[in-house]
Amino acid sequence: MAQTAVADSETGQSLKELARRNGLTAAGRLPGIAEYTRHLWSYRHFIAAFANAKVSASLGTTKLGVVWQVLTPLINAGVYYVIFGLLLNTKQDTNNFIAYLCAGVFIFGFTQSVVQAGSMAITSNINLIRALHFPRASLPIAIALVEVRNMIASMAVLIAIILLTGEPLTVQWLLALPALVLQAIFNAGLALFVSRLCAKVTDIRQLIPYIMRIWMYGSAVLYPVTFFSDRLHGWQLALVEANPMLVFIELIRHALMENVTLAASPLRLWTYAVIWTVLVGVGGYVYFWRGEKGYGRG
């Protein structure tokens, strides 16, 4: 140590300059967001492997395995059709209500699954976080990737339902792809946001099922979007039309179905979708990054 101190005084370098020249950083330092993003990108293979492991673990304990990824939204759609379509007769003003309902259930379920799994991304992997050093954003992003994979299987079933109920295959169907990409980015940002929030305040996780249920009722999943326009006006209707889940559901319905009544013009829906994707995708990422050094402590 004495020799080091002499060397420092002879060269005129401070300890900070010496550390910077040798690539040393302060313990517990929060990296800049650009540096953090580069570090996260270098772990892309770990993220993919972790996502595959999550899929294998979730399906390995069931006999039907991957079939449940398709059965779950189908069962939900069937139950909702009986309750809302037949008993409450919400289908009376909607052409092809089965396809309309299934599109809403499948698209909403995509985001719902990400939020529910993302709320446990940190707390359920606390031992991994404490044992290994890696960008913590890898965990919620991997969860978002798992749900993207599940959604691919669900979309195949949704497309089959839509075709079987009489909708024609048109070039407009290609619009479903960018809509799903925007929703996937939105979901990733949402997973990052709720994972940090639930890591800080674990009780919030108990409220998520109720929050998602209220969100579903406000997203025209189970009944025509005209239900809102007939009852709401002014800022209330504008607020509902800007609901991101309503926007993504309406974009898929617009892409896959003909003669469907939309909450707003397609241009406005696409504008809302891009704005929500940027706000939630970037905002969720920044919010999670700010708490990077706190995960696994306490």
Backbone hydrogen bonds in HBPLUS format (Angstrom, degrees):
<---DONOR---> <-ACCEPTOR-->    atom                        ^
c    i                          cat <-CA-CA->   ^        H-A-AA   ^      H-
h    n   atom  resd res      DA  || num        DHA   H-A  angle D-A-AA Bond
n    s   type  num  typ     dist DA aas  dist angle  dist       angle   num
A0005-ALA N   A0001-MET O   3.01 MM   4  6.25 156.6  2.06 146.1 152.0     1
A0006-VAL N   A0002-ALA O   3.01 MM   4  6.28 152.2  2.09 146.4 153.7     2
A0007-ALA N   A0003-GLN O   2.93 MM   4  6.15 161.2  1.97 147.7 153.2     3
A0008-ASP N   A0004-THR O   2.91 MM   4  6.18 153.7  1.98 148.6 155.7     4
A0009-SER N   A0005-ALA O   3.10 MM   4  6.35 158.2  2.15 144.7 149.6     5
A0010-GLU N   A0006-VAL O   2.88 MM   4  6.11 146.4  1.99 148.9 159.0     6
A0011-THR N   A0007-ALA O   2.99 MM   4  6.16 158.7  2.04 150.7 155.4     7
A0012-GLY N   A0008-ASP O   2.91 MM   4  5.83 128.8  2.17 138.6 152.1     8
A0018-LEU N   A0014-SER O   2.95 MM   4  6.22 160.2  1.99 153.6 159.6     9
A0019-ALA N   A0015-LEU O   2.91 MM   4  6.06 155.9  1.97 146.2 152.3    10
A0020-ARG N   A0016-LYS O   3.02 MM   4  6.20 157.6  2.07 143.9 150.1    11
A0021-ARG N   A0017-GLU O   2.96 MM   4  6.15 154.5  2.03 147.2 153.8    12
A0022-ASN N   A0018-LEU O   3.20 MM   4  6.38 138.5  2.38 138.6 148.5    13
A0024-LEU N   A0019-ALA O   2.76 MM   5  4.82 160.5  1.80 154.0 149.3    14
A0023-GLY N   A0020-ARG O   3.27 MM   3  5.13 164.3  2.29 101.8 104.9    15
A0029-ARG N   A0026-ALA O   3.25 MM   3  5.54 148.1  2.36 133.7 129.3    16
A0036-TYR N   A0032-GLY O   2.78 MM   4  5.98 158.2  1.83 155.9 163.3    17
A0037-THR N   A0033-ILE O   2.92 MM   4  6.01 149.6  2.01 138.1 145.8    18
A0038-ARG N   A0034-ALA O   3.05 MM   4  6.33 157.4  2.10 147.2 152.7    19
A0039-HIS N   A0035-GLU O   2.95 MM   4  6.19 157.2  2.00 147.1 153.8    20
A0040-LEU N   A0036-TYR O   2.83 MM   4  6.07 154.1  1.90 146.1 153.5    21
A0041-TRP N   A0037-THR O   2.90 MM   4  6.13 156.0  1.95 148.4 154.5    22
A0042-SER N   A0038-ARG O   3.08 MM   4  6.35 146.5  2.20 143.5 151.8    23
A0043-TYR N   A0040-LEU O   2.99 MM   3  5.23 147.6  2.10 103.8 114.0    24
A0044-ARG N   A0041-TRP O   3.11 MM   3  5.21 152.0  2.19 117.0 114.8    25
A0046-PHE N   A0043-TYR O   3.09 MM   3  5.20 119.8  2.46  99.4 114.3    26
A0047-ILE N   A0043-TYR O   2.99 MM   4  6.32 154.5  2.05 153.0 160.7    27
A0048-ALA N   A0044-ARG O   3.03 MM   4  6.28 159.4  2.07 145.2 149.9    28
A0049-ALA N   A0045-HIS O   2.96 MM   4  6.12 160.1  2.00 144.5 150.3    29
A0050-PHE N   A0046-PHE O   2.82 MM   4  5.96 156.6  1.87 149.5 156.2    30
A0051-ALA N   A0047-ILE O   2.95 MM   4  6.14 154.5  2.02 146.0 152.9    31
A0052-ASN N   A0048-ALA O   3.01 MM   4  6.26 158.8  2.05 147.7 153.1    32
A0053-ALA N   A0049-ALA O   2.94 MM   4  6.16 151.3  2.03 143.5 151.7    33
A0054-LYS N   A0050-PHE O   2.94 MM   4  6.20 149.4  2.03 144.9 152.9    34
A0055-VAL N   A0051-ALA O   3.07 MM   4  6.39 154.7  2.14 148.4 154.5    35
A0056-SER N   A0052-ASN O   3.00 MM   4  6.25 166.7  2.02 150.8 154.2    36
A0057-ALA N   A0053-ALA O   2.88 MM   4  6.01 158.8  1.92 147.7 153.9    37
A0058-SER N   A0054-LYS O   2.98 MM   4  6.08 155.2  2.04 144.5 150.9    38
A0059-LEU N   A0055-VAL O   3.07 MM   4  6.19 147.2  2.19 149.3 157.3    39
A0060-GLY N   A0056-SER O   2.89 MM   4  5.66 133.5  2.11 141.6 152.4    40
A0062-THR N   A0059-LEU O   3.33 MM   3  5.65 168.5  2.35 111.4 114.5    41
A0067-VAL N   A0064-LEU O   3.18 MM   3  5.47 161.0  2.22 132.9 128.4    42
A0068-TRP N   A0065-GLY O   3.16 MM   3  6.11 158.6  2.20 125.8 129.1    43
A0069-GLN N   A0066-VAL O   3.02 MM   3  5.51 146.6  2.14 111.3 120.3    44
A0070-VAL N   A0067-VAL O   3.02 MM   3  5.49 147.4  2.13 109.8 119.0    45
A0071-LEU N   A0067-VAL O   2.89 MM   4  6.14 160.8  1.92 151.7 158.3    46
A0072-THR N   A0068-TRP O   3.10 MM   4  5.75 169.0  2.11 140.0 142.2    47
A0074-LEU N   A0070-VAL O   3.34 MM   4  6.42 153.1  2.42 144.0 151.8    48
A0075-ILE N   A0071-LEU O   2.79 MM   4  5.95 161.5  1.82 161.3 164.9    49
A0076-ASN N   A0072-THR O   3.05 MM   4  6.27 165.2  2.07 152.9 157.1    50
A0077-ALA N   A0073-PRO O   2.89 MM   4  5.99 158.8  1.94 142.6 148.7    51
A0078-GLY N   A0074-LEU O   2.91 MM   4  6.14 153.8  1.98 145.7 153.0    52
A0079-VAL N   A0075-ILE O   2.96 MM   4  6.23 160.8  2.00 153.9 158.2    53
A0080-TYR N   A0076-ASN O   2.94 MM   4  6.14 167.9  1.95 154.9 158.4    54
A0081-TYR N   A0077-ALA O   2.86 MM   4  5.98 147.8  1.97 143.3 152.4    55
A0082-VAL N   A0078-GLY O   3.16 MM   4  6.40 159.6  2.21 146.9 150.9    56
A0083-ILE N   A0079-VAL O   3.08 MM   4  6.35 166.3  2.10 152.8 156.4    57
A0084-PHE N   A0080-TYR O   2.75 MM   4  5.62 157.8  1.80 148.3 154.3    58
A0085-GLY N   A0081-TYR O   2.79 MM   4  4.61 125.3  2.09 112.3 129.2    59
A0086-LEU N   A0081-TYR O   3.02 MM   5  6.52 134.1  2.23 153.5 166.2    60
A0087-LEU N   A0082-VAL O   2.98 MM   5  6.28 165.3  2.00 155.7 159.9    61
A0088-LEU N   A0083-ILE O   2.96 MM   5  6.26 143.2  2.09 144.1 155.8    62
A0090-THR N   A0084-PHE O   2.83 MM   6  5.72 175.8  1.83 159.9 160.4    63
A0094-THR N   A0091-LYS O   3.13 MM   3  5.25 169.3  2.14 116.8 118.0    64
A0100-TYR N   A0096-ASN O   3.08 MM   4  6.32 162.1  2.12 150.6 156.4    65
A0101-LEU N   A0097-PHE O   2.78 MM   4  5.84 161.4  1.81 150.5 154.3    66
A0102-CYS N   A0098-ILE O   2.93 MM   4  6.08 168.4  1.95 151.1 154.7    67
A0103-ALA N   A0099-ALA O   2.97 MM   4  6.03 159.2  2.01 147.7 152.9    68
A0104-GLY N   A0100-TYR O   3.30 MM   4  6.52 157.1  2.36 139.3 144.9    69
A0105-VAL N   A0101-LEU O   2.91 MM   4  6.21 163.1  1.94 157.2 162.0    70
A0106-PHE N   A0102-CYS O   2.90 MM   4  5.94 170.3  1.91 153.7 156.4    71
A0107-ILE N   A0103-ALA O   3.08 MM   4  6.04 166.3  2.10 146.0 150.3    72
A0108-PHE N   A0104-GLY O   2.99 MM   4  5.91 161.5  2.02 145.0 151.0    73
A0109-GLY N   A0105-VAL O   2.92 MM   4  5.85 151.6  2.00 138.3 147.2    74
A0110-PHE N   A0106-PHE O   3.14 MM   4  6.36 135.7  2.35 138.1 148.1    75
A0112-GLN N   A0108-PHE O   2.91 MM   4  6.12 165.1  1.93 156.1 161.1    76
A0113-SER N   A0109-GLY O   2.96 MM   4  5.92 161.9  1.99 144.6 147.7    77
A0115-VAL N   A0111-THR O   3.01 MM   4  6.27 162.3  2.04 157.1 161.3    78
A0116-GLN N   A0112-GLN O   3.02 MM   4  6.20 168.2  2.03 153.0 156.2    79
A0117-ALA N   A0113-SER O   3.01 MM   4  6.10 166.2  2.03 147.9 152.0    80
A0118-GLY N   A0114-VAL O   2.72 MM   4  5.64 153.0  1.79 143.8 153.2    81
A0119-SER N   A0115-VAL O   3.03 MM   4  6.08 141.4  2.18 144.1 151.3    82
A0120-MET N   A0117-ALA O   3.10 MM   3  5.62 154.7  2.17 111.6 119.1    83
A0121-ALA N   A0118-GLY O   3.13 MM   3  4.91 167.7  2.15 104.4 107.9    84
A0124-SER N   A0120-MET O   2.98 MM   4  5.40 158.3  2.03 137.1 142.8    85
A0125-ASN N   A0122-ILE O   3.14 MM   3  5.36 151.1  2.23 106.4 115.2    86
A0129-ILE N   A0125-ASN O   3.01 MM   4  6.30 157.9  2.06 153.7 160.4    87
A0130-ARG N   A0126-ILE O   3.00 MM   4  6.19 155.4  2.06 146.1 151.9    88
A0131-ALA N   A0127-ASN O   3.02 MM   4  6.09 133.8  2.24 138.3 150.1    89
A0132-LEU N   A0128-LEU O   3.04 MM   4  6.01 157.0  2.09 153.2 156.7    90
A0138-SER N   A0135-PRO O   2.99 MM   3  5.81 165.7  2.01 122.9 127.7    91
A0139-LEU N   A0136-ARG O   3.13 MM   3  5.96 153.7  2.21 122.0 125.6    92
A0141-ILE N   A0137-ALA O   3.20 MM   4  6.20 159.4  2.24 152.1 158.4    93
A0142-ALA N   A0138-SER O   2.93 MM   4  5.92 148.4  2.03 138.2 146.7    94
A0143-ILE N   A0139-LEU O   3.12 MM   4  6.41 152.0  2.20 147.0 154.5    95
A0144-ALA N   A0140-PRO O   3.00 MM   4  6.29 153.4  2.07 143.9 150.6    96
A0145-LEU N   A0141-ILE O   2.98 MM   4  6.30 149.2  2.08 145.3 153.8    97
A0146-VAL N   A0142-ALA O   2.95 MM   4  6.28 148.3  2.06 145.6 154.2    98
A0147-GLU N   A0143-ILE O   3.14 MM   4  6.49 157.6  2.19 149.8 154.4    99
A0148-VAL N   A0144-ALA O   3.01 MM   4  6.30 140.1  2.17 140.1 151.5   100
A0149-ARG N   A0145-LEU O   3.02 MM   4  6.30 158.8  2.07 149.9 154.4   101
A0150-ASN N   A0146-VAL O   3.00 MM   4  6.37 155.0  2.06 145.2 152.5   102
A0151-MET N   A0147-GLU O   2.82 MM   4  5.93 147.5  1.93 139.1 148.3   103
A0152-ILE N   A0148-VAL O   3.09 MM   4  6.39 140.6  2.25 145.3 154.3   104
A0154-SER N   A0150-ASN O   3.06 MM   4  6.40 155.7  2.12 145.1 152.6   105
A0155-MET N   A0151-MET O   2.75 MM   4  5.91 152.5  1.82 150.1 156.6   106
A0156-ALA N   A0152-ILE O   3.25 MM   4  6.52 146.1  2.37 139.8 147.4   107
A0157-VAL N   A0153-ALA O   3.39 MM   4  6.77 152.8  2.47 143.4 149.4   108
A0158-LEU N   A0154-SER O   2.87 MM   4  6.18 158.3  1.92 150.2 157.1   109
A0159-ILE N   A0155-MET O   2.86 MM   4  5.98 162.8  1.89 150.3 154.0   110
A0160-ALA N   A0156-ALA O   3.18 MM   4  6.34 153.7  2.25 137.5 144.4   111
A0161-ILE N   A0157-VAL O   2.95 MM   4  6.26 157.2  2.01 151.7 157.7   112
A0162-ILE N   A0158-LEU O   2.94 MM   4  6.18 162.5  1.97 153.2 157.8   113
A0163-LEU N   A0159-ILE O   2.96 MM   4  6.16 158.5  2.01 149.3 154.8   114
A0164-LEU N   A0160-ALA O   2.90 MM   4  6.04 160.9  1.94 149.2 155.0   115
A0165-THR N   A0161-ILE O   2.99 MM   4  6.15 133.6  2.21 142.8 154.3   116
A0167-GLU N   A0162-ILE O   3.17 MM   5  5.79 156.7  2.23 162.9 156.7   117
A0166-GLY N   A0163-LEU O   3.10 MM   3  5.40 160.6  2.14 111.0 113.8   118
A0173-TRP N   A0170-THR O   3.15 MM   3  5.79 163.9  2.18 114.2 119.0   119
A0174-LEU N   A0171-VAL O   3.15 MM   3  5.92 162.6  2.18 118.4 122.6   120
A0175-LEU N   A0172-GLN O   3.02 MM   3  5.72 160.6  2.06 118.5 124.0   121
A0176-ALA N   A0173-TRP O   2.99 MM   3  5.69 162.9  2.02 118.5 123.9   122
A0177-LEU N   A0174-LEU O   3.25 MM   3  5.87 146.9  2.37 112.3 118.8   123
A0179-ALA N   A0175-LEU O   3.37 MM   4  6.48 155.4  2.43 143.7 150.7   124
A0180-LEU N   A0176-ALA O   2.94 MM   4  6.12 153.6  2.02 148.2 154.5   125
A0181-VAL N   A0177-LEU O   2.97 MM   4  6.24 151.3  2.05 151.1 159.9   126
A0182-LEU N   A0178-PRO O   2.98 MM   4  6.14 163.1  2.01 147.1 150.7   127
A0183-GLN N   A0179-ALA O   3.01 MM   4  6.24 155.9  2.07 142.2 149.4   128
A0184-ALA N   A0180-LEU O   2.85 MM   4  6.01 150.2  1.94 143.0 151.0   129
A0185-ILE N   A0181-VAL O   3.09 MM   4  6.40 155.5  2.15 150.2 155.4   130
A0186-PHE N   A0182-LEU O   2.95 MM   4  6.17 160.8  1.98 149.0 155.0   131
A0187-ASN N   A0183-GLN O   2.77 MM   4  5.97 155.7  1.83 148.8 155.6   132
A0188-ALA N   A0184-ALA O   2.98 MM   4  6.23 152.0  2.06 142.2 149.2   133
A0189-GLY N   A0185-ILE O   3.07 MM   4  6.38 162.6  2.10 152.6 156.1   134
A0190-LEU N   A0186-PHE O   2.96 MM   4  6.21 152.3  2.04 146.2 154.7   135
A0191-ALA N   A0187-ASN O   2.77 MM   4  6.04 153.8  1.84 151.7 158.8   136
A0192-LEU N   A0188-ALA O   3.00 MM   4  6.27 157.4  2.06 149.2 154.6   137
A0193-PHE N   A0189-GLY O   2.99 MM   4  6.20 154.3  2.05 143.5 150.6   138
A0194-VAL N   A0190-LEU O   2.93 MM   4  6.17 175.3  1.94 158.6 158.5   139
A0195-SER N   A0191-ALA O   2.99 MM   4  5.91 149.5  2.08 141.9 150.5   140
A0196-ARG N   A0192-LEU O   3.35 MM   4  6.49 161.0  2.39 143.2 146.4   141
A0197-LEU N   A0193-PHE O   3.04 MM   4  6.22 167.2  2.05 151.7 155.9   142
A0198-CYS N   A0194-VAL O   2.83 MM   4  5.79 164.7  1.86 146.1 150.0   143
A0199-ALA N   A0195-SER O   3.09 MM   4  6.06 133.9  2.31 129.7 141.4   144
A0199-ALA N   A0196-ARG O   3.17 MM   3  5.01 125.6  2.48  91.3 105.8   145
A0200-LYS N   A0196-ARG O   3.04 MM   4  6.30 142.5  2.19 147.0 156.0   146
A0201-VAL N   A0197-LEU O   2.90 MM   4  6.11 164.7  1.93 151.1 155.9   147
A0204-ILE N   A0201-VAL O   3.18 MM   3  5.99 160.1  2.22 121.7 126.5   148
A0205-ARG N   A0202-THR O   3.17 MM   3  5.82 149.3  2.26 115.0 121.8   149
A0206-GLN N   A0203-ASP O   3.06 MM   3  5.61 145.2  2.18 112.0 120.4   150
A0207-LEU N   A0204-ILE O   2.88 MM   3  5.26 144.0  2.01 109.0 120.1   151
A0210-TYR N   A0207-LEU O   3.05 MM   3  5.50 122.1  2.39 111.2 125.1   152
A0211-ILE N   A0207-LEU O   2.95 MM   4  6.19 158.9  1.99 156.1 163.0   153
A0212-MET N   A0208-ILE O   2.86 MM   4  6.00 165.9  1.88 161.7 164.2   154
A0213-ARG N   A0209-PRO O   3.07 MM   4  6.17 144.8  2.20 134.0 143.4   155
A0214-ILE N   A0210-TYR O   3.03 MM   4  6.26 164.2  2.06 150.5 153.7   156
A0215-TRP N   A0211-ILE O   2.94 MM   4  6.13 157.4  2.00 146.0 153.1   157
A0216-MET N   A0212-MET O   2.88 MM   4  6.04 149.0  1.97 140.4 148.4   158
A0217-TYR N   A0213-ARG O   3.09 MM   4  6.42 157.6  2.14 149.4 154.1   159
A0218-GLY N   A0214-ILE O   3.11 MM   4  6.37 135.3  2.32 140.9 153.0   160
A0218-GLY N   A0215-TRP O   3.17 MM   3  5.11 130.3  2.43  93.1 106.5   161
A0219-SER N   A0216-MET O   3.10 MM   3  5.16 164.1  2.13 110.3 112.3   162
A0227-PHE N   A0224-PRO O   3.06 MM   3  5.74 164.2  2.09 115.7 120.8   163
A0228-PHE N   A0225-VAL O   3.11 MM   3  5.84 150.5  2.20 117.1 122.3   164
A0230-ASP N   A0226-THR O   2.93 MM   4  5.89 146.5  2.04 148.4 154.1   165
A0231-ARG N   A0228-PHE O   3.02 MM   3  5.29 144.9  2.15 106.2 116.6   166
A0232-LEU N   A0228-PHE O   2.75 MM   4  5.59 150.6  1.83 168.1 171.8   167
A0238-ALA N   A0234-GLY O   3.07 MM   4  6.35 160.6  2.11 151.1 157.3   168
A0239-LEU N   A0235-TRP O   2.90 MM   4  5.96 148.7  1.99 140.3 148.0   169
A0240-VAL N   A0236-GLN O   3.14 MM   4  6.43 156.2  2.20 144.2 149.8   170
A0241-GLU N   A0237-LEU O   2.93 MM   4  6.14 160.4  1.97 151.8 157.4   171
A0242-ALA N   A0238-ALA O   3.11 MM   4  6.24 133.1  2.34 137.1 148.0   172
A0243-ASN N   A0240-VAL O   3.09 MM   3  5.24 160.2  2.13 107.0 113.1   173
A0247-VAL N   A0243-ASN O   2.99 MM   4  6.26 155.3  2.05 154.8 162.7   174
A0248-PHE N   A0244-PRO O   3.02 MM   4  6.30 164.2  2.04 152.5 154.4   175
A0249-ILE N   A0245-MET O   3.02 MM   4  6.10 163.6  2.05 148.5 153.4   176
A0250-GLU N   A0246-LEU O   2.92 MM   4  5.99 161.0  1.96 148.3 153.8   177
A0251-LEU N   A0247-VAL O   2.99 MM   4  6.21 150.2  2.08 147.8 155.9   178
A0252-ILE N   A0248-PHE O   3.19 MM   4  6.45 154.3  2.26 144.9 150.5   179
A0253-ARG N   A0249-ILE O   3.00 MM   4  6.28 161.5  2.03 151.2 156.8   180
A0254-HIS N   A0250-GLU O   2.83 MM   4  5.96 156.0  1.89 145.6 152.7   181
A0255-ALA N   A0251-LEU O   2.99 MM   4  6.14 144.5  2.12 137.5 146.7   182
A0256-LEU N   A0252-ILE O   2.95 MM   4  6.09 159.5  2.00 154.2 158.5   183
A0257-MET N   A0253-ARG O   2.91 MM   4  5.46 141.5  2.06 145.8 151.0   184
A0268-ARG N   A0265-SER O   3.07 MM   3  5.33 116.3  2.49 103.8 118.4   185
A0269-LEU N   A0265-SER O   3.00 MM   4  6.33 159.3  2.04 156.7 163.3   186
A0270-TRP N   A0266-PRO O   2.92 MM   4  6.15 161.0  1.96 154.5 158.5   187
A0271-THR N   A0267-LEU O   2.99 MM   4  6.17 152.6  2.06 143.6 151.7   188
A0272-TYR N   A0268-ARG O   2.89 MM   4  6.15 163.7  1.92 152.5 156.2   189
A0273-ALA N   A0269-LEU O   2.91 MM   4  6.11 156.7  1.96 145.7 152.7   190
A0274-VAL N   A0270-TRP O   3.01 MM   4  6.24 161.6  2.04 150.6 153.7   191
A0275-ILE N   A0271-THR O   3.04 MM   4  6.24 165.6  2.07 152.6 156.8   192
A0276-TRP N   A0272-TYR O   2.88 MM   4  6.05 170.9  1.89 158.6 160.8   193
A0277-THR N   A0273-ALA O   2.96 MM   4  6.05 154.1  2.03 144.0 151.6   194
A0278-VAL N   A0274-VAL O   3.03 MM   4  6.23 161.1  2.06 150.7 154.7   195
A0279-LEU N   A0275-ILE O   2.93 MM   4  6.09 171.1  1.94 155.8 158.8   196
A0280-VAL N   A0276-TRP O   2.90 MM   4  5.83 169.4  1.91 149.0 152.4   197
A0281-GLY N   A0277-THR O   2.80 MM   4  5.37 144.9  1.92 131.4 143.2   198
A0282-VAL N   A0278-VAL O   2.99 MM   4  5.60 156.4  2.05 134.4 141.7   199
A0283-GLY N   A0279-LEU O   2.87 MM   4  5.41 139.7  2.03 125.7 138.4   200
A0284-GLY N   A0280-VAL O   2.82 MM   4  5.40 155.7  1.88 130.8 138.5   201
A0285-TYR N   A0281-GLY O   3.30 MM   4  6.29 151.1  2.38 131.6 139.2   202
A0286-VAL N   A0282-VAL O   2.94 MM   4  6.20 164.1  1.97 156.7 160.4   203
A0287-TYR N   A0283-GLY O   2.92 MM   4  6.04 163.6  1.95 149.9 155.0   204
A0288-PHE N   A0284-GLY O   3.01 MM   4  6.12 156.6  2.06 142.4 148.4   205
A0289-TRP N   A0285-TYR O   2.92 MM   4  6.09 162.7  1.95 148.7 154.1   206
A0290-ARG N   A0286-VAL O   3.02 MM   4  6.19 152.8  2.10 150.4 156.4   207
A0291-GLY N   A0288-PHE O   3.04 MM   3  5.47 143.8  2.18 108.8 118.9   208
A0292-GLU N   A0289-TRP O   3.10 MM   3  5.09 168.2  2.11 112.4 114.1   209
A0294-GLY N   A0291-GLY O   2.97 MM   3  5.49 158.0  2.02 121.1 128.3   210
A0297-ARG N   A0294-GLY O   3.34 MM   3  5.71 162.5  2.37 129.0 128.6   211
